[in-house]
Amino acid sequence: MEIKVLGPGCAKCRKTYKVVEKVVAENNIDASLDKVEDIVEMMSYNIITTPAVVVDGVVRIKGYVPTEAEVKKVLGL
C-alpha cells in the first residue's frame, strides 16, 4: 500500500501526517508513507485544498485533518 500526505508543510498538514503515521504504526500496516510538499506533484492529484491523503493513487481525504477512526476506515481497517 502506498500512502501520501499532500501539503505545503502547514500545521494541519504536519498533524495529518502524524495521525496517518500513528495509525500505520499501531496497526502494523505494510505501507510506504510519504509526505509530498512539491506543488507540481500535489497539483497532479487535482486538489484545491490541503491536507490531502492519497491511498494507492486515489485521493481519499482532502481539506481537513482526519481523525484516527477516519484514517482506519480509509485504509480498510
PyMOL CGO cylinders between C-alpha atoms (Angstrom):
from pymol import cmd
from pymol.cgo import CYLINDER

trace = [
    CYLINDER, 0.00, 0.00, 0.00, 1.27, 3.46, -0.89, 0.3, 1, 1, 1, 1, 1, 1,
    CYLINDER, 1.27, 3.46, -0.89, 0.09, 6.39, 1.24, 0.3, 1, 1, 1, 1, 1, 1,
    CYLINDER, 0.09, 6.39, 1.24, 0.91, 10.04, 0.55, 0.3, 1, 1, 1, 1, 1, 1,
    CYLINDER, 0.91, 10.04, 0.55, 0.06, 13.07, 2.62, 0.3, 1, 1, 1, 1, 1, 1,
    CYLINDER, 0.06, 13.07, 2.62, -0.09, 16.14, 0.39, 0.3, 1, 1, 1, 1, 1, 1,
    CYLINDER, -0.09, 16.14, 0.39, 0.51, 19.61, 1.79, 0.3, 1, 1, 1, 1, 1, 1,
    CYLINDER, 0.51, 19.61, 1.79, 2.92, 22.52, 1.82, 0.3, 1, 1, 1, 1, 1, 1,
    CYLINDER, 2.92, 22.52, 1.82, 4.09, 21.89, 5.37, 0.3, 1, 1, 1, 1, 1, 1,
    CYLINDER, 4.09, 21.89, 5.37, 1.49, 23.86, 7.34, 0.3, 1, 1, 1, 1, 1, 1,
    CYLINDER, 1.49, 23.86, 7.34, 0.41, 22.82, 10.83, 0.3, 1, 1, 1, 1, 1, 1,
    CYLINDER, 0.41, 22.82, 10.83, -2.65, 20.93, 9.55, 0.3, 1, 1, 1, 1, 1, 1,
    CYLINDER, -2.65, 20.93, 9.55, -0.53, 19.04, 7.05, 0.3, 1, 1, 1, 1, 1, 1,
    CYLINDER, -0.53, 19.04, 7.05, 2.02, 18.05, 9.70, 0.3, 1, 1, 1, 1, 1, 1,
    CYLINDER, 2.02, 18.05, 9.70, -0.76, 16.93, 12.04, 0.3, 1, 1, 1, 1, 1, 1,
    CYLINDER, -0.76, 16.93, 12.04, -2.39, 14.86, 9.29, 0.3, 1, 1, 1, 1, 1, 1,
    CYLINDER, -2.39, 14.86, 9.29, 0.93, 13.14, 8.61, 0.3, 1, 1, 1, 1, 1, 1,
    CYLINDER, 0.93, 13.14, 8.61, 1.31, 12.31, 12.32, 0.3, 1, 1, 1, 1, 1, 1,
    CYLINDER, 1.31, 12.31, 12.32, -2.23, 10.88, 12.53, 0.3, 1, 1, 1, 1, 1, 1,
    CYLINDER, -2.23, 10.88, 12.53, -1.67, 8.67, 9.47, 0.3, 1, 1, 1, 1, 1, 1,
    CYLINDER, -1.67, 8.67, 9.47, 1.79, 7.64, 10.70, 0.3, 1, 1, 1, 1, 1, 1,
    CYLINDER, 1.79, 7.64, 10.70, 0.34, 6.64, 14.09, 0.3, 1, 1, 1, 1, 1, 1,
    CYLINDER, 0.34, 6.64, 14.09, -2.44, 4.53, 12.55, 0.3, 1, 1, 1, 1, 1, 1,
    CYLINDER, -2.44, 4.53, 12.55, 0.03, 2.78, 10.22, 0.3, 1, 1, 1, 1, 1, 1,
    CYLINDER, 0.03, 2.78, 10.22, 2.44, 2.04, 13.08, 0.3, 1, 1, 1, 1, 1, 1,
    CYLINDER, 2.44, 2.04, 13.08, -0.16, 0.92, 15.63, 0.3, 1, 1, 1, 1, 1, 1,
    CYLINDER, -0.16, 0.92, 15.63, -1.83, -1.45, 13.17, 0.3, 1, 1, 1, 1, 1, 1,
    CYLINDER, -1.83, -1.45, 13.17, 1.36, -2.87, 11.65, 0.3, 1, 1, 1, 1, 1, 1,
    CYLINDER, 1.36, -2.87, 11.65, 0.27, -1.90, 8.15, 0.3, 1, 1, 1, 1, 1, 1,
    CYLINDER, 0.27, -1.90, 8.15, 2.70, -2.76, 5.38, 0.3, 1, 1, 1, 1, 1, 1,
    CYLINDER, 2.70, -2.76, 5.38, 2.73, 0.62, 3.64, 0.3, 1, 1, 1, 1, 1, 1,
    CYLINDER, 2.73, 0.62, 3.64, 5.08, 3.24, 2.35, 0.3, 1, 1, 1, 1, 1, 1,
    CYLINDER, 5.08, 3.24, 2.35, 4.20, 6.63, 3.82, 0.3, 1, 1, 1, 1, 1, 1,
    CYLINDER, 4.20, 6.63, 3.82, 5.42, 9.78, 2.08, 0.3, 1, 1, 1, 1, 1, 1,
    CYLINDER, 5.42, 9.78, 2.08, 4.98, 13.50, 2.71, 0.3, 1, 1, 1, 1, 1, 1,
    CYLINDER, 4.98, 13.50, 2.71, 4.56, 15.41, -0.56, 0.3, 1, 1, 1, 1, 1, 1,
    CYLINDER, 4.56, 15.41, -0.56, 5.32, 19.14, -0.41, 0.3, 1, 1, 1, 1, 1, 1,
    CYLINDER, 5.32, 19.14, -0.41, 6.09, 19.68, -4.10, 0.3, 1, 1, 1, 1, 1, 1,
    CYLINDER, 6.09, 19.68, -4.10, 3.35, 21.90, -5.54, 0.3, 1, 1, 1, 1, 1, 1,
    CYLINDER, 3.35, 21.90, -5.54, 3.61, 20.37, -9.03, 0.3, 1, 1, 1, 1, 1, 1,
    CYLINDER, 3.61, 20.37, -9.03, 3.14, 16.85, -7.68, 0.3, 1, 1, 1, 1, 1, 1,
    CYLINDER, 3.14, 16.85, -7.68, 0.25, 17.99, -5.46, 0.3, 1, 1, 1, 1, 1, 1,
    CYLINDER, 0.25, 17.99, -5.46, -1.48, 19.60, -8.44, 0.3, 1, 1, 1, 1, 1, 1,
    CYLINDER, -1.48, 19.60, -8.44, -1.29, 16.32, -10.36, 0.3, 1, 1, 1, 1, 1, 1,
    CYLINDER, -1.29, 16.32, -10.36, -3.94, 15.00, -7.93, 0.3, 1, 1, 1, 1, 1, 1,
    CYLINDER, -3.94, 15.00, -7.93, -6.36, 17.83, -8.83, 0.3, 1, 1, 1, 1, 1, 1,
    CYLINDER, -6.36, 17.83, -8.83, -6.78, 19.02, -5.25, 0.3, 1, 1, 1, 1, 1, 1,
    CYLINDER, -6.78, 19.02, -5.25, -7.51, 22.60, -4.28, 0.3, 1, 1, 1, 1, 1, 1,
    CYLINDER, -7.51, 22.60, -4.28, -7.31, 22.30, -0.50, 0.3, 1, 1, 1, 1, 1, 1,
    CYLINDER, -7.31, 22.30, -0.50, -4.77, 20.61, 1.72, 0.3, 1, 1, 1, 1, 1, 1,
    CYLINDER, -4.77, 20.61, 1.72, -4.03, 18.49, 3.59, 0.3, 1, 1, 1, 1, 1, 1,
    CYLINDER, -4.03, 18.49, 3.59, -4.93, 15.52, 1.45, 0.3, 1, 1, 1, 1, 1, 1,
    CYLINDER, -4.93, 15.52, 1.45, -4.41, 11.81, 1.96, 0.3, 1, 1, 1, 1, 1, 1,
    CYLINDER, -4.41, 11.81, 1.96, -3.81, 9.67, -1.12, 0.3, 1, 1, 1, 1, 1, 1,
    CYLINDER, -3.81, 9.67, -1.12, -4.03, 5.88, -0.89, 0.3, 1, 1, 1, 1, 1, 1,
    CYLINDER, -4.03, 5.88, -0.89, -2.71, 3.88, -3.84, 0.3, 1, 1, 1, 1, 1, 1,
    CYLINDER, -2.71, 3.88, -3.84, -3.09, 6.87, -6.15, 0.3, 1, 1, 1, 1, 1, 1,
    CYLINDER, -3.09, 6.87, -6.15, -6.65, 7.81, -5.11, 0.3, 1, 1, 1, 1, 1, 1,
    CYLINDER, -6.65, 7.81, -5.11, -7.41, 10.96, -3.08, 0.3, 1, 1, 1, 1, 1, 1,
    CYLINDER, -7.41, 10.96, -3.08, -9.39, 9.68, -0.10, 0.3, 1, 1, 1, 1, 1, 1,
    CYLINDER, -9.39, 9.68, -0.10, -9.35, 12.68, 2.28, 0.3, 1, 1, 1, 1, 1, 1,
    CYLINDER, -9.35, 12.68, 2.28, -8.87, 16.37, 1.49, 0.3, 1, 1, 1, 1, 1, 1,
    CYLINDER, -8.87, 16.37, 1.49, -9.23, 19.73, 3.13, 0.3, 1, 1, 1, 1, 1, 1,
    CYLINDER, -9.23, 19.73, 3.13, -9.15, 18.79, 6.81, 0.3, 1, 1, 1, 1, 1, 1,
    CYLINDER, -9.15, 18.79, 6.81, -7.22, 16.88, 9.48, 0.3, 1, 1, 1, 1, 1, 1,
    CYLINDER, -7.22, 16.88, 9.48, -8.79, 13.41, 9.73, 0.3, 1, 1, 1, 1, 1, 1,
    CYLINDER, -8.79, 13.41, 9.73, -9.36, 11.52, 12.96, 0.3, 1, 1, 1, 1, 1, 1,
    CYLINDER, -9.36, 11.52, 12.96, -7.66, 8.19, 13.56, 0.3, 1, 1, 1, 1, 1, 1,
    CYLINDER, -7.66, 8.19, 13.56, -11.02, 6.47, 13.00, 0.3, 1, 1, 1, 1, 1, 1,
    CYLINDER, -11.02, 6.47, 13.00, -11.39, 8.13, 9.57, 0.3, 1, 1, 1, 1, 1, 1,
    CYLINDER, -11.39, 8.13, 9.57, -7.90, 7.04, 8.58, 0.3, 1, 1, 1, 1, 1, 1,
    CYLINDER, -7.90, 7.04, 8.58, -8.61, 3.48, 9.67, 0.3, 1, 1, 1, 1, 1, 1,
    CYLINDER, -8.61, 3.48, 9.67, -11.79, 3.46, 7.59, 0.3, 1, 1, 1, 1, 1, 1,
    CYLINDER, -11.79, 3.46, 7.59, -9.96, 4.75, 4.52, 0.3, 1, 1, 1, 1, 1, 1,
    CYLINDER, -9.96, 4.75, 4.52, -7.27, 2.10, 4.98, 0.3, 1, 1, 1, 1, 1, 1,
    CYLINDER, -7.27, 2.10, 4.98, -9.89, -0.64, 5.30, 0.3, 1, 1, 1, 1, 1, 1,
    CYLINDER, -9.89, -0.64, 5.30, -9.38, -1.45, 8.97, 0.3, 1, 1, 1, 1, 1, 1,
]
cmd.load_cgo(trace, "trace")
